[in-house]
Amino acid sequence: MTKDVIALTPTMPDINTLLAGLFAGGPDLGITSVHEGAVVQLCTPNGRPLVSVEAPLLIQVPGEAQRLLGDQVPSPDGPFWWTEARASTAVEEGERLAGSFAGRLAAVLGGTVWPPEAAHTDVVPLTPETATATPAPKATPPAVDVLTDKTAVVIQDRPVVAMTSWLADALRTAAAGDLALQIVTPPHTRLTLPTRTALHGHPNRWVVQDPNCGYYDGLSGAQLHWHEGHFTPVKSTDGNTRIAEAFKPEPKPASDAPGERQLLLSLHTAHPTDEDLLLGGALQAAWQTLTGTPPAGWSTAEPIALPWSLRQLTELARSRAQKSAPTWLTAVGTPDHPAIATTHITHTPAGIEEHITLALGYATDEAPPLDAITPLAETLATEHGLTSMLTTLRTARRDLTVPPRFEAPPIPLSFTLGEDAVNDIGLTHAQHPQGGLRPSQLGPTARPTLHYILGDGTDPNSWATLQQLAEHLKATPGPDGSPR
């Protein structure tokens, strides 16, 4: 198991400050670096890593410390540096070494430490047992606690598990080795949308360790046990998967007033390759329309570090395209308007595609701007190369994190089909699906976009309507009369 300790400081830890922190175990410990110098490790004399420290990260986006570490963390005044250490708890001194490292940084630079009770500045001498402990396998990434031939297990005890660079590295390692990534947390932990997205589907899994009912899957509720090198569902005598009691939904309030809600947009854009193209415009337009402001920041991992910039994210996507690699990024909003999005950018022979998921949170007394969806669909279609967009509404947390219990699935509001897709399908056919559903025409009359209203976000039968629409559109014959 590992333990995370984070130093939040107003100035960057320079090399002398980092060395002072790394000498928390005295002069007998060794220092090595991995991942091309991005991670520094404090090691025993025989090379066993005790603490892994990631390069300091400048956070220029307001609210990130509170979003990921909790409201009790003091809000830094302006940009700040995030220096994260992961301590091995396989040896007794690991956690205290990480606390001393972070505490020394905070003491010298005037910052704070999370969790606050971990901070101190004492020297932590090694016991003879630790000093002679067997080195860990070199192939194990710093974020992985248990590595078997079936899974890479990461144990996290944080209020929110974000898609950090540590976790992204563990995910890449698991995928490269054809392994499952399984994150083990206590029941009070929640996930961010990017982490939830990364864990979606087999074989990856969120494993919740509940003191009352053992292990269960935080996304499906399936009871789990450790079997043959990985966490796998517990089957009942009839072969069905058991659902943990802790996963069952909380009782509904007596009031008929709606609870906290989330508005979700899943949209796909396509653009011809053009050296003057700026990516991210569709996401920015949606954000501006629905919140009144553009995104606050973006990054390829959490915490979100960079102020929002279409130019910078486009430059990143271009540099990755030269290596034939897609680009994955996350954007967040300001603390007063909870919003988060993930974007997957790919280059294809036809051009550049963006697959975007945007989630916005609303309190019980806040009304989601549903009347803005149709005008937004037209803007995206006419100005940002919209191919399709599905809009849904759900009852869920305003802060957009995912708790380890059942949440009602989203309910469709509308579906938008871009002008190129309409042209490929055929306007007449696309305008007349079964069940009397009639779309609105948006944009130019000659090449319209079609916008289908599926419901008001309260009727689960809207999923059946969407399914009928999808089957109708897929059944359209091509120009030569052959089925698509």
Secondary structure, DSSP 8 states (H G I E B T S, - for coil): -EEEEEEEESS---HHHHHHHHGGG-TT-EEEEETTTTEEEEE-TT--EEEEEE--EEE-STTHHHHHH-TTS---SS-EEEEEEEEESSSTTHHHHHHHHHHHHHHHHT-EEESGGG---------HHHHT-----TTS-TT-SEE-SSEEEEE--SSEE---HHHHHHHHHHHHTT-EEEEEE-TT-EE-HHHHHHT-STT-EEEEEETTTEEEETTT-BEEEEETTEEEE-B-TTS-B-B-GGGS-----SS-S--SEEEEEEEEEEE---TT--TTHHHHHHHHHHHSS--SEEESSSS--EE--HHHHHHHHHHHHTTT--EEEEEE--TTS-EEEEEEEEEETTEEEEEEEEEEEE-TT----GGGHHHHHHHHHHHS-EEEEEEEEEE--TT--B-SS-----EEEEEEE-HHHHHHH-HHHHH--GGG---EEES-SSS-EEEEE--SS--TTHHHHHHHHHHHHHT-B-TTS-B-
